[in-house]
Amino acid sequence: MDIKVEDRKFSTKIYDKRDAFNFSIVSLPDLRGNIAKAPAYGVLKGQMIRFARNCTKTTDFIYRMVLMIKGVLNKEYKVERIRNCVKQCLQDHPWIPTKFETLAPILLNRIFNELMMMMTKLSPHIP
């Protein structure tokens, strides 16, 4: 956890030293293996709750969500199922959008808009 004092208030976000490594680290289930899909998507919900609890700012929460989603897309997770998983988590835990002073549909759209922007920037064949 990264803790700072900003405007005389504590600000927290997730610090993950693995982000600085120049190689991939297995941290989430891979659907290409012999595992059940439902629990794998459940792991995403658990991570989402952890991110929401540990991030003070909406931008930090969205950044962590986008990194996680981007990471599992290479493991045969389906974007629409991830979106439904995130949507369901926001409905089951209404304190998350409340904490970030927004509505669940707006937060959901911000996460996936950021994801699409990041994926577009990383795709060399897309102008």
N, CA, C and O atoms as a MOPAC input file, in Angstrom:
PM7 MOZYME 1SCF
protein

 N      0.84700 1    -1.16600 1     0.00000 1
 C      0.00000 1     0.00000 1     0.00000 1
 C      0.89500 1     1.23200 1     0.00000 1
 O      1.91100 1     1.28700 1     0.69300 1
 N      0.49900 1     2.19900 1    -0.77900 1
 C      1.18800 1     3.47600 1    -0.86700 1
 C      0.33100 1     4.48400 1    -0.11200 1
 O     -0.83000 1     4.70300 1    -0.45600 1
 N      0.90700 1     5.09300 1     0.91300 1
 C      0.17200 1     6.04900 1     1.73800 1
 C      0.85900 1     7.40900 1     1.64200 1
 O      2.06900 1     7.52000 1     1.83900 1
 N      0.07500 1     8.43600 1     1.33700 1
 C      0.59200 1     9.79800 1     1.25300 1
 C     -0.32900 1    10.71800 1     2.03900 1
 O     -1.48400 1    10.38400 1     2.30500 1
 N      0.19100 1    11.86900 1     2.40200 1
 C     -0.63000 1    12.90400 1     3.01200 1
 C     -0.79800 1    14.00600 1     1.97200 1
 O      0.17700 1    14.61900 1     1.53700 1
 N     -2.04000 1    14.24700 1     1.58200 1
 C     -2.37300 1    15.28000 1     0.60300 1
 C     -3.44000 1    16.17900 1     1.19700 1
 O     -4.49400 1    15.70100 1     1.61800 1
 N     -3.17900 1    17.46500 1     1.23400 1
 C     -4.12500 1    18.42700 1     1.80800 1
 C     -4.52200 1    18.02500 1     3.22700 1
 O     -5.69000 1    18.10700 1     3.60600 1
 N     -3.54100 1    17.59600 1     3.99200 1
 C     -3.72000 1    17.21900 1     5.39500 1
 C     -4.63400 1    16.01000 1     5.58800 1
 O     -5.19300 1    15.82000 1     6.66800 1
 N     -4.78700 1    15.18500 1     4.53300 1
 C     -5.56700 1    13.95500 1     4.61000 1
 C     -4.73500 1    12.80400 1     4.05900 1
 O     -3.91300 1    12.98600 1     3.16200 1
 N     -4.96200 1    11.62800 1     4.60800 1
 C     -4.28500 1    10.45200 1     4.09200 1
 C     -4.89200 1    10.03800 1     2.75600 1
 O     -6.11000 1    10.04600 1     2.57900 1
 N     -4.02700 1     9.68100 1     1.83600 1
 C     -4.44600 1     9.17300 1     0.53300 1
 C     -3.76400 1     7.81800 1     0.35300 1
 O     -2.55000 1     7.69800 1     0.51300 1
 N     -4.55900 1     6.79900 1     0.01900 1
 C     -3.98700 1     5.46000 1    -0.12500 1
 C     -4.25600 1     4.91300 1    -1.51900 1
 O     -5.27100 1     5.21500 1    -2.14800 1
 N     -3.31900 1     4.10300 1    -1.97700 1
 C     -3.49600 1     3.36900 1    -3.22200 1
 C     -2.64300 1     2.11600 1    -3.14400 1
 O     -1.80900 1     1.96600 1    -2.25200 1
 N     -2.86300 1     1.23500 1    -4.07800 1
 C     -2.16000 1    -0.03800 1    -4.06800 1
 C     -0.80500 1     0.12500 1    -4.71600 1
 O     -0.68900 1     0.65400 1    -5.82200 1
 N      0.21700 1    -0.33100 1    -4.02100 1
 C      1.56000 1    -0.39100 1    -4.57700 1
 C      1.87200 1    -1.85600 1    -4.79600 1
 O      1.80900 1    -2.65700 1    -3.86300 1
 N      2.20500 1    -2.20400 1    -6.01100 1
 C      2.54700 1    -3.59300 1    -6.32900 1
 C      3.91000 1    -3.59700 1    -7.00000 1
 O      4.04600 1    -3.17900 1    -8.14900 1
 N      4.90700 1    -4.06600 1    -6.28800 1
 C      6.26900 1    -4.04100 1    -6.82800 1
 C      6.38700 1    -4.87500 1    -8.09900 1
 O      7.31800 1    -4.68000 1    -8.87900 1
 N      5.46100 1    -5.79600 1    -8.31500 1
 C      5.50400 1    -6.62700 1    -9.52300 1
 C      5.24300 1    -5.80900 1   -10.78500 1
 O      5.59500 1    -6.24000 1   -11.88300 1
 N      4.63000 1    -4.63500 1   -10.63900 1
 C      4.38100 1    -3.78400 1   -11.79900 1
 C      5.69000 1    -3.34000 1   -12.45300 1
 O      5.71800 1    -3.07500 1   -13.65400 1
 N      6.75900 1    -3.25800 1   -11.68500 1
 C      8.04000 1    -2.78900 1   -12.20800 1
 C      8.85300 1    -3.90000 1   -12.87000 1
 O      9.85100 1    -3.61800 1   -13.53400 1
 N      8.44700 1    -5.14700 1   -12.70000 1
 C      9.18800 1    -6.26200 1   -13.29800 1
 C      8.98300 1    -6.27000 1   -14.80800 1
 O      7.90200 1    -5.93500 1   -15.29100 1
 N     10.01700 1    -6.65100 1   -15.55300 1
 C      9.90000 1    -6.68600 1   -17.00500 1
 C      9.55100 1    -8.08800 1   -17.51600 1
 O      9.86100 1    -8.44100 1   -18.65400 1
 N      8.91100 1    -8.86800 1   -16.66900 1
 C      8.42700 1   -10.19000 1   -17.05400 1
 C      7.07100 1   -10.40300 1   -16.39700 1
 O      6.74100 1    -9.75600 1   -15.40400 1
 N      6.29800 1   -11.30900 1   -16.95700 1
 C      4.95300 1   -11.51500 1   -16.42900 1
 C      4.97400 1   -12.43500 1   -15.20800 1
 O      5.80700 1   -13.33400 1   -15.08400 1
 N      4.03900 1   -12.17500 1   -14.33000 1
 C      3.90300 1   -12.95600 1   -13.10200 1
 C      2.49100 1   -13.51200 1   -13.06100 1
 O      1.52000 1   -12.79500 1   -13.30300 1
 N      2.38700 1   -14.78300 1   -12.75600 1
 C      1.07200 1   -15.40900 1   -12.67200 1
 C      0.45600 1   -15.03400 1   -11.33000 1
 O      0.92600 1   -15.44300 1   -10.26800 1
 N     -0.61900 1   -14.23600 1   -11.41400 1
 C     -1.26300 1   -13.81900 1   -10.17000 1
 C     -2.77000 1   -14.06100 1   -10.19100 1
 O     -3.43600 1   -13.95500 1    -9.16000 1
 N     -3.29900 1   -14.38200 1   -11.35500 1
 C     -4.73500 1   -14.65200 1   -11.47800 1
 C     -4.92100 1   -15.95400 1   -12.24400 1
 O     -4.07000 1   -16.31600 1   -13.05600 1
 N     -6.00600 1   -16.65600 1   -12.00400 1
 C     -6.22600 1   -17.94300 1   -12.68100 1
 C     -6.23600 1   -17.80900 1   -14.20100 1
 O     -6.67800 1   -16.79900 1   -14.74900 1
 N     -5.74400 1   -18.84100 1   -14.86300 1
 C     -5.69300 1   -18.88800 1   -16.31800 1
 C     -6.76400 1   -19.86000 1   -16.80100 1
 O     -6.74800 1   -21.03700 1   -16.43800 1
 N     -7.69400 1   -19.36800 1   -17.62000 1
 C     -8.80500 1   -20.19500 1   -18.08200 1
 C     -8.37600 1   -21.22300 1   -19.12800 1
 O     -9.16900 1   -22.08600 1   -19.50300 1
 N     -7.14000 1   -21.14300 1   -19.60100 1
 C     -6.65400 1   -22.13600 1   -20.55700 1
 C     -6.32400 1   -23.45000 1   -19.84900 1
 O     -6.15800 1   -24.48600 1   -20.49200 1
 N     -6.23200 1   -23.39700 1   -18.52200 1
 C     -5.95200 1   -24.60200 1   -17.73900 1
 C     -7.23100 1   -25.35800 1   -17.42600 1
 O     -8.31800 1   -25.00500 1   -17.88600 1
 N     -7.07400 1   -26.38600 1   -16.64700 1
 C     -8.20100 1   -27.24300 1   -16.28900 1
 C     -8.82800 1   -26.75300 1   -14.98400 1
 O     -8.74600 1   -27.41900 1   -13.95200 1
 N     -9.45700 1   -25.57700 1   -15.04900 1
 C    -10.09800 1   -25.01300 1   -13.86100 1
 C    -11.52300 1   -24.59900 1   -14.20600 1
 O    -11.85500 1   -24.36100 1   -15.36700 1
 N    -12.34400 1   -24.52100 1   -13.18800 1
 C    -13.72300 1   -24.07100 1   -13.37700 1
 C    -13.73400 1   -22.56500 1   -13.63800 1
 O    -12.98500 1   -21.81600 1   -13.01100 1
 N    -14.56900 1   -22.13500 1   -14.54800 1
 C    -14.59300 1   -20.72900 1   -14.94800 1
 C    -15.25000 1   -19.82700 1   -13.89700 1
 O    -14.76800 1   -18.72100 1   -13.65300 1
 N    -16.32200 1   -20.27400 1   -13.28400 1
 C    -17.05300 1   -19.42600 1   -12.33400 1
 C    -16.17200 1   -18.95500 1   -11.17400 1
 O    -16.17500 1   -17.76300 1   -10.86600 1
 N    -15.41600 1   -19.84800 1   -10.51700 1
 C    -14.55100 1   -19.36300 1    -9.43100 1
 C    -13.46200 1   -18.41500 1    -9.92200 1
 O    -13.05200 1   -17.51100 1    -9.19500 1
 N    -12.99200 1   -18.61700 1   -11.15100 1
 C    -11.96700 1   -17.72900 1   -11.69700 1
 C    -12.50600 1   -16.31000 1   -11.83100 1
 O    -11.81400 1   -15.34500 1   -11.50400 1
 N    -13.72900 1   -16.18300 1   -12.30700 1
 C    -14.33900 1   -14.85700 1   -12.39600 1
 C    -14.62700 1   -14.30200 1   -10.99700 1
 O    -14.61700 1   -13.08700 1   -10.79700 1
 N    -14.87800 1   -15.17200 1   -10.05100 1
 C    -15.07900 1   -14.74500 1    -8.66500 1
 C    -13.82800 1   -14.10900 1    -8.07400 1
 O    -13.92100 1   -13.21900 1    -7.22800 1
 N    -12.66700 1   -14.55800 1    -8.51400 1
 C    -11.40800 1   -13.96500 1    -8.06200 1
 C    -11.35700 1   -12.49600 1    -8.47400 1
 O    -10.85000 1   -11.65500 1    -7.73200 1
 N    -11.88300 1   -12.19200 1    -9.66000 1
 C    -11.91400 1   -10.80200 1   -10.11600 1
 C    -12.73800 1    -9.93600 1    -9.16800 1
 O    -12.36400 1    -8.80100 1    -8.87000 1
 N    -13.86000 1   -10.47700 1    -8.69900 1
 C    -14.69800 1    -9.72600 1    -7.75400 1
 C    -13.94500 1    -9.46700 1    -6.45500 1
 O    -14.00600 1    -8.36900 1    -5.90300 1
 N    -13.24200 1   -10.47200 1    -5.97600 1
 C    -12.47100 1   -10.31300 1    -4.74600 1
 C    -11.39400 1    -9.25200 1    -4.88700 1
 O    -11.17800 1    -8.44900 1    -3.97900 1
 N    -10.72300 1    -9.25200 1    -6.02400 1
 C     -9.69200 1    -8.24200 1    -6.27600 1
 C    -10.31800 1    -6.85700 1    -6.37100 1
 O     -9.75900 1    -5.88100 1    -5.87100 1
 N    -11.46500 1    -6.77500 1    -7.00600 1
 C    -12.15700 1    -5.49900 1    -7.14400 1
 C    -12.49800 1    -4.90600 1    -5.77100 1
 O    -12.31900 1    -3.71100 1    -5.54000 1
 N    -12.97900 1    -5.73900 1    -4.88600 1
 C    -13.30700 1    -5.28400 1    -3.52700 1
 C    -12.04200 1    -4.82200 1    -2.81000 1
 O    -12.05300 1    -3.80600 1    -2.11500 1
 N    -10.95300 1    -5.57100 1    -2.98000 1
 C     -9.66900 1    -5.18100 1    -2.35800 1
 C     -9.20500 1    -3.83500 1    -2.89600 1
 O     -8.77600 1    -2.97400 1    -2.12800 1
 N     -9.28900 1    -3.64600 1    -4.21700 1
 C     -8.88500 1    -2.37300 1    -4.81000 1
 C     -9.73600 1    -1.23200 1    -4.25900 1
 O     -9.21200 1    -0.17000 1    -3.92100 1
 N    -11.04300 1    -1.45100 1    -4.16800 1
 C    -11.94800 1    -0.40200 1    -3.67700 1
 C    -11.64900 1    -0.05500 1    -2.22200 1
 O    -11.70800 1     1.11200 1    -1.83600 1
 N    -11.33800 1    -1.03500 1    -1.43900 1
 C    -11.04100 1    -0.77200 1    -0.01900 1
 C     -9.73900 1    -0.01000 1     0.15300 1
 O     -9.61100 1     0.80700 1     1.06500 1
 N     -8.77700 1    -0.26900 1    -0.71300 1
 C     -7.43300 1     0.27600 1    -0.52100 1
 C     -7.11200 1     1.52400 1    -1.32000 1
 O     -6.06200 1     2.13000 1    -1.10700 1
 N     -7.97500 1     1.92000 1    -2.22400 1
 C     -7.73500 1     3.12900 1    -3.02300 1
 C     -8.63400 1     4.26000 1    -2.54100 1
 O     -9.84800 1     4.09800 1    -2.41400 1
 N     -8.02500 1     5.39400 1    -2.27900 1
 C     -8.78900 1     6.57000 1    -1.87800 1
 C     -9.39500 1     7.25700 1    -3.08800 1
 O    -10.53400 1     7.72000 1    -3.04100 1
 N     -8.62800 1     7.32300 1    -4.17900 1
 C     -9.05800 1     8.06500 1    -5.36800 1
 C     -9.66900 1     7.13700 1    -6.42700 1
 O     -9.22700 1     6.00500 1    -6.62200 1
 N    -10.67500 1     7.64800 1    -7.08600 1
 C    -11.33200 1     6.90600 1    -8.16000 1
 C    -10.33400 1     6.53200 1    -9.25000 1
 O    -10.35900 1     5.41300 1    -9.76200 1
 N     -9.46500 1     7.46200 1    -9.60300 1
 C     -8.50800 1     7.20300 1   -10.68600 1
 C     -7.58300 1     6.03800 1   -10.36000 1
 O     -7.24500 1     5.25200 1   -11.24500 1
 N     -7.16900 1     5.91600 1    -9.10700 1
 C     -6.30600 1     4.80000 1    -8.70600 1
 C     -7.06300 1     3.48000 1    -8.76300 1
 O     -6.51500 1     2.46200 1    -9.18400 1
 N     -8.31900 1     3.50100 1    -8.34000 1
 C     -9.15200 1     2.30400 1    -8.40300 1
 C     -9.33600 1     1.85700 1    -9.85600 1
 O     -9.17300 1     0.68000 1   -10.17600 1
 N     -9.67200 1     2.79800 1   -10.72000 1
 C     -9.88100 1     2.47300 1   -12.13100 1
 C     -8.59000 1     1.95300 1   -12.75500 1
 O     -8.62200 1     0.99700 1   -13.52900 1
 N     -7.46600 1     2.56500 1   -12.43100 1
 C     -6.17600 1     2.12200 1   -12.95600 1
 C     -5.91200 1     0.65900 1   -12.58700 1
 O     -5.50400 1    -0.13100 1   -13.43800 1
 N     -6.14300 1     0.30200 1   -11.33300 1
 C     -5.92600 1    -1.08000 1   -10.88000 1
 C     -6.88300 1    -2.03800 1   -11.57900 1
 O     -6.49400 1    -3.13800 1   -11.97000 1
 N     -8.13400 1    -1.61700 1   -11.73400 1
 C     -9.11100 1    -2.46500 1   -12.41400 1
 C     -8.70500 1    -2.71400 1   -13.86300 1
 O     -8.78100 1    -3.84200 1   -14.34900 1
 N     -8.27700 1    -1.66600 1   -14.54600 1
 C     -7.87600 1    -1.79500 1   -15.94800 1
 C     -6.66600 1    -2.71800 1   -16.07400 1
 O     -6.63100 1    -3.57200 1   -16.96000 1
 N     -5.68200 1    -2.55800 1   -15.20500 1
 C     -4.50900 1    -3.44900 1   -15.24900 1
 C     -4.91700 1    -4.90300 1   -15.04900 1
 O     -4.43000 1    -5.79200 1   -15.74800 1
 N     -5.80900 1    -5.14200 1   -14.09600 1
 C     -6.24200 1    -6.50800 1   -13.82900 1
 C     -6.99500 1    -7.08000 1   -15.03500 1
 O     -6.72200 1    -8.20100 1   -15.46400 1
 N     -7.92700 1    -6.32200 1   -15.56800 1
 C     -8.72200 1    -6.81400 1   -16.69900 1
 C     -7.82400 1    -7.06100 1   -17.90000 1
 O     -7.94700 1    -8.08600 1   -18.57100 1
 N     -6.92500 1    -6.13200 1   -18.17200 1
 C     -5.99500 1    -6.29800 1   -19.28700 1
 C     -5.18400 1    -7.57800 1   -19.11000 1
 O     -4.92500 1    -8.29300 1   -20.07800 1
 N     -4.79000 1    -7.86200 1   -17.88700 1
 C     -4.00300 1    -9.06000 1   -17.60500 1
 C     -4.75200 1   -10.36200 1   -17.84000 1
 O     -4.16200 1   -11.34400 1   -18.28900 1
 N     -6.04400 1   -10.37900 1   -17.54100 1
 C     -6.78700 1   -11.63600 1   -17.70200 1
 C     -7.31400 1   -11.84000 1   -19.12100 1
 O     -7.69300 1   -12.95300 1   -19.48500 1
 N     -7.34100 1   -10.79800 1   -19.90600 1
 C     -7.80600 1   -10.96300 1   -21.28800 1
 C     -6.88900 1   -11.90800 1   -22.07100 1
 O     -7.33800 1   -12.57800 1   -23.00100 1
 N     -5.62400 1   -11.96000 1   -21.70100 1
 C     -4.68200 1   -12.88600 1   -22.34900 1
 C     -4.83100 1   -14.31100 1   -21.82700 1
 O     -4.15300 1   -15.22100 1   -22.30400 1
 N     -5.70000 1   -14.50600 1   -20.86500 1
 C     -5.90400 1   -15.82600 1   -20.26500 1
 C     -7.27100 1   -16.39100 1   -20.61400 1
 O     -7.82300 1   -17.21300 1   -19.88300 1
 N     -7.80800 1   -15.94000 1   -21.73800 1
 C     -9.07300 1   -16.40700 1   -22.30000 1
 C    -10.31800 1   -16.01200 1   -21.50800 1
 O    -11.36400 1   -16.64700 1   -21.64100 1
 N    -10.21200 1   -14.97600 1   -20.69400 1
 C    -11.40700 1   -14.40600 1   -20.07500 1
 C    -12.14300 1   -13.63500 1   -21.15900 1
 O    -11.51500 1   -13.09400 1   -22.07000 1
 N    -13.44500 1   -13.58100 1   -21.07300 1
 C    -14.27500 1   -12.90900 1   -22.06200 1
 C    -14.66100 1   -11.51700 1   -21.55200 1
 O    -15.10400 1   -11.36700 1   -20.41300 1
 N    -14.48900 1   -10.50600 1   -22.40200 1
 C    -14.75000 1    -9.11900 1   -22.00600 1
 C    -16.17200 1    -8.94900 1   -21.49200 1
 O    -16.38300 1    -8.30700 1   -20.46300 1
 N    -17.14700 1    -9.51300 1   -22.19100 1
 C    -18.53700 1    -9.33300 1   -21.77400 1
 C    -18.80400 1    -9.98900 1   -20.42000 1
 O    -19.56300 1    -9.46100 1   -19.60800 1
 N    -18.18600 1   -11.12600 1   -20.18500 1
 C    -18.37800 1   -11.79600 1   -18.89200 1
 C    -17.67200 1   -11.01800 1   -17.77700 1
 O    -18.17400 1   -10.94400 1   -16.65500 1
 N    -16.51400 1   -10.44200 1   -18.08600 1
 C    -15.81900 1    -9.59700 1   -17.10600 1
 C    -16.68800 1    -8.39100 1   -16.77900 1
 O    -16.85000 1    -8.03200 1   -15.61300 1
 N    -17.24500 1    -7.77300 1   -17.80900 1
 C    -18.10800 1    -6.60100 1   -17.61300 1
 C    -19.30100 1    -6.95900 1   -16.73100 1
 O    -19.64400 1    -6.21000 1   -15.81700 1
 N    -19.93100 1    -8.09700 1   -16.99800 1
 C    -21.06000 1    -8.54200 1   -16.17000 1
 C    -20.62300 1    -8.80800 1   -14.73600 1
 O    -21.36200 1    -8.52000 1   -13.79500 1
 N    -19.43200 1    -9.35200 1   -14.56900 1
 C    -18.88600 1    -9.63600 1   -13.23900 1
 C    -18.68200 1    -8.32900 1   -12.46300 1
 O    -19.05600 1    -8.22900 1   -11.29400 1
 N    -18.09300 1    -7.34000 1   -13.11700 1
 C    -17.86900 1    -6.03400 1   -12.48700 1
 C    -19.20900 1    -5.37800 1   -12.16000 1
 O    -19.38600 1    -4.82700 1   -11.07400 1
 N    -20.14000 1    -5.43700 1   -13.09300 1
 C    -21.47400 1    -4.86100 1   -12.88000 1
 C    -22.15900 1    -5.50600 1   -11.67500 1
 O    -22.72900 1    -4.81000 1   -10.83400 1
 N    -22.10200 1    -6.82500 1   -11.59600 1
 C    -22.71200 1    -7.54600 1   -10.48900 1
 C    -22.05700 1    -7.18100 1    -9.15800 1
 O    -22.73700 1    -7.02100 1    -8.14400 1
 N    -20.75000 1    -7.05200 1    -9.17100 1
 C    -20.02700 1    -6.68700 1    -7.94500 1
 C    -20.44300 1    -5.28700 1    -7.47700 1
 O    -20.63100 1    -5.05700 1    -6.28200 1
 N    -20.58300 1    -4.36500 1    -8.42100 1
 C    -21.02200 1    -3.01000 1    -8.05500 1
 C    -22.44200 1    -3.01500 1    -7.49400 1
 O    -22.76400 1    -2.22500 1    -6.60600 1
 N    -23.28800 1    -3.90100 1    -8.00800 1
 C    -24.65000 1    -4.01200 1    -7.48600 1
 C    -24.65700 1    -4.66600 1    -6.10900 1
 O    -25.41400 1    -4.25300 1    -5.23000 1
 N    -23.82300 1    -5.67900 1    -5.91800 1
 C    -23.76700 1    -6.38400 1    -4.64200 1
 C    -23.08300 1    -5.56200 1    -3.54600 1
 O    -23.31800 1    -5.77600 1    -2.35600 1
 N    -22.23700 1    -4.62300 1    -3.96300 1
 C    -21.47300 1    -3.80700 1    -3.00900 1
 C    -21.66700 1    -2.32700 1    -3.34300 1
 O    -20.75400 1    -1.68500 1    -3.86200 1
 N    -22.84400 1    -1.78600 1    -3.05100 1
 C    -23.13100 1    -0.39700 1    -3.42600 1
 C    -22.23900 1     0.63100 1    -2.73100 1
 O    -22.21100 1     1.79400 1    -3.13300 1
 N    -21.51700 1     0.21800 1    -1.70300 1
 C    -20.59800 1     1.14100 1    -1.04200 1
 C    -19.44100 1     1.53200 1    -1.97000 1
 O    -18.81400 1     2.56900 1    -1.76000 1
 N    -19.15000 1     0.71400 1    -2.99600 1
 C    -18.02100 1     1.02900 1    -3.88300 1
 C    -18.30700 1     2.30500 1    -4.68300 1
 O    -17.52800 1     3.25400 1    -4.58900 1
 N    -19.39100 1     2.36800 1    -5.46800 1
 C    -19.63300 1     3.64000 1    -6.16200 1
 C    -19.89300 1     4.79700 1    -5.20300 1
 O    -19.52300 1     5.93600 1    -5.48700 1
 N    -20.52700 1     4.50800 1    -4.07000 1
 C    -20.76600 1     5.56100 1    -3.08000 1
 C    -19.44300 1     6.13300 1    -2.58100 1
 O    -19.29700 1     7.34900 1    -2.45600 1
 N    -18.48200 1     5.26200 1    -2.29700 1
 C    -17.16700 1     5.71600 1    -1.83000 1
 C    -16.52600 1     6.66900 1    -2.83000 1
 O    -15.91000 1     7.66500 1    -2.45100 1
 N    -16.67900 1     6.35200 1    -4.10800 1
 C    -16.05600 1     7.16600 1    -5.14900 1
 C    -16.98800 1     8.25700 1    -5.68300 1
 O    -16.72600 1     8.86500 1    -6.72000 1
 N    -18.08400 1     8.48800 1    -4.95000 1
 C    -19.03300 1     9.56700 1    -5.22300 1
 C    -19.53500 1     9.54400 1    -6.66900 1
 O    -19.51700 1    10.55800 1    -7.36600 1
 N    -19.97500 1     8.37800 1    -7.09500 1
 C    -20.52600 1     8.21500 1    -8.43400 1
 C    -21.60300 1     7.14200 1    -8.40800 1
 O    -21.90300 1     6.57100 1    -7.36000 1
 N    -22.16900 1     6.88000 1    -9.55100 1
 C    -23.16600 1     5.81900 1    -9.69500 1
 C    -22.50600 1     4.59400 1   -10.32000 1
 O    -21.53000 1     4.71300 1   -11.06100 1
 N    -23.04300 1     3.42300 1   -10.01800 1
 C    -22.47800 1     2.17500 1   -10.51400 1
 C    -22.33400 1     2.14700 1   -12.04200 1
 O    -21.26800 1     1.77200 1   -12.53000 1
 N    -23.36500 1     2.52800 1   -12.82200 1
 C    -23.21100 1     2.47900 1   -14.28200 1
 C    -22.11500 1     3.41800 1   -14.79400 1
 O    -21.42500 1     3.10400 1   -15.76400 1
 N    -21.96200 1     4.55500 1   -14.14400 1
 C    -20.92400 1     5.50500 1   -14.55600 1
 C    -19.54900 1     4.93500 1   -14.26200 1
 O    -18.64900 1     5.02600 1   -15.09600 1
 N    -19.37600 1     4.34700 1   -13.08200 1
 C    -18.09500 1     3.75200 1   -12.72600 1
 C    -17.76500 1     2.58800 1   -13.66200 1
 O    -16.62600 1     2.44900 1   -14.10600 1
 N    -18.74600 1     1.77000 1   -13.95500 1
 C    -18.56400 1     0.64600 1   -14.88600 1
 C    -18.09500 1     1.15700 1   -16.24900 1
 O    -17.14600 1     0.62200 1   -16.82300 1
 N    -18.75800 1     2.18500 1   -16.76100 1
 C    -18.37100 1     2.74100 1   -18.05600 1
 C    -16.98400 1     3.36100 1   -18.03100 1
 O    -16.23200 1     3.23000 1   -18.99600 1
 N    -16.63900 1     4.02600 1   -16.95500 1
 C    -15.29900 1     4.62100 1   -16.84800 1
 C    -14.22500 1     3.55100 1   -16.88400 1
 O    -13.19600 1     3.72500 1   -17.53700 1
 N    -14.45500 1     2.44200 1   -16.18800 1
 C    -13.47700 1     1.34600 1   -16.17100 1
 C    -13.27900 1     0.80800 1   -17.58800 1
 O    -12.14600 1     0.66200 1   -18.04700 1
 N    -14.36100 1     0.51900 1   -18.26800 1
 C    -14.24300 1    -0.10400 1   -19.58800 1
 C    -13.84100 1     0.88700 1   -20.68200 1
 O    -13.22800 1     0.48800 1   -21.67200 1
 N    -14.17300 1     2.16000 1   -20.52100 1
 C    -13.66500 1     3.16800 1   -21.45400 1
 C    -12.15000 1     3.30300 1   -21.32100 1
 O    -11.44100 1     3.38600 1   -22.32400 1
 N    -11.65600 1     3.32600 1   -20.08900 1
 C    -10.20000 1     3.39100 1   -19.86200 1
 C     -9.51400 1     2.15100 1   -20.42400 1
 O     -8.43600 1     2.24100 1   -21.01200 1
 N    -10.14000 1     0.99900 1   -20.24100 1
 C     -9.58000 1    -0.24300 1   -20.77400 1
 C     -9.46200 1    -0.15300 1   -22.29600 1
 O     -8.42100 1    -0.48900 1   -22.86100 1
 N    -10.52400 1     0.29800 1   -22.95300 1
 C    -10.50800 1     0.38500 1   -24.41100 1
 C     -9.46700 1     1.39800 1   -24.89000 1
 O     -8.79800 1     1.17200 1   -25.89900 1
 N     -9.33300 1     2.50100 1   -24.17700 1
 C     -8.31300 1     3.49100 1   -24.54500 1
 C     -6.91700 1     2.89900 1   -24.39400 1
 O     -6.05900 1     3.09900 1   -25.25400 1
 N     -6.68700 1     2.17600 1   -23.31200 1
 C     -5.38200 1     1.56700 1   -23.09400 1
 C     -5.09800 1     0.50100 1   -24.15800 1
 O     -3.98700 1     0.42700 1   -24.68200 1
 N     -6.08700 1    -0.31100 1   -24.47200 1
 C     -5.89500 1    -1.36700 1   -25.45800 1
 C     -5.65000 1    -0.77200 1   -26.84600 1
 O     -4.86200 1    -1.31500 1   -27.62000 1
 N     -6.31500 1     0.33200 1   -27.16500 1
 C     -6.12500 1     0.99200 1   -28.45300 1
 C     -4.71200 1     1.55200 1   -28.56400 1
 O     -4.08200 1     1.45200 1   -29.61700 1
 N     -4.21700 1     2.14000 1   -27.48200 1
 C     -2.85600 1     2.70000 1   -27.48400 1
 C     -1.81200 1     1.60600 1   -27.65200 1
 O     -0.75200 1     1.84200 1   -28.23300 1
 N     -2.10500 1     0.40400 1   -27.14500 1
 C     -1.14000 1    -0.68200 1   -27.20300 1
 C     -1.18900 1    -1.44800 1   -28.51500 1
 O     -0.28600 1    -2.23300 1   -28.80400 1
 N     -2.23000 1    -1.23300 1   -29.31400 1
 C     -2.37200 1    -1.96600 1   -30.57200 1
 C     -1.72800 1    -1.18000 1   -31.70400 1
 O     -2.24700 1    -0.13500 1   -32.09500 1
 N     -0.59800 1    -1.66100 1   -32.24400 1
 C      0.09600 1    -0.89900 1   -33.28300 1
 C     -0.68100 1    -0.81700 1   -34.59100 1
 O     -0.44000 1     0.09300 1   -35.38500 1
 N     -1.60700 1    -1.74300 1   -34.83900 1
 C     -2.33400 1    -1.73700 1   -36.09700 1
 C     -3.54400 1    -0.81500 1   -36.09100 1
 O     -4.18000 1    -0.62900 1   -37.12900 1
 N     -3.86800 1    -0.24400 1   -34.96300 1
 C     -5.00700 1     0.66700 1   -34.87200 1
 C     -4.46900 1     2.09900 1   -34.85300 1
 O     -3.66100 1     2.43600 1   -33.98700 1
 N     -4.90200 1     2.95000 1   -35.79500 1
 C     -4.38900 1     4.33100 1   -35.84700 1
 C     -4.83000 1     5.16100 1   -34.65700 1
 O     -4.47900 1     6.33700 1   -34.56100 1

